[in-house]
């Protein structure tokens, strides 16, 4: 059951990223770009979570790559919020 939740979270993140990036392409609003890129990173993090906890044996740990992808995603959004505020 947990694997299904991980997959649904990844699909939701991908859907949000696609919708945000499509809206950015249409309007050229940079906040949509930063938000879309953030959701791309969050989708990567969710896919890594599924692979780590659902597919790989317990001896292989993807904790740090998952955390780094999440940090990168949120950092992109934070940078975009600060950069576009000026």
Buried (B, 14 or more C-beta within 10 A) or exposed (E): EEEEEBBEBBEBBBEBBBBBBEBBEEEEEEBBBBBBBBBBBBBBBBBBBBBBBEEEEEEEEBEEBBEBBBEBBBEBBEEBEEEEEE
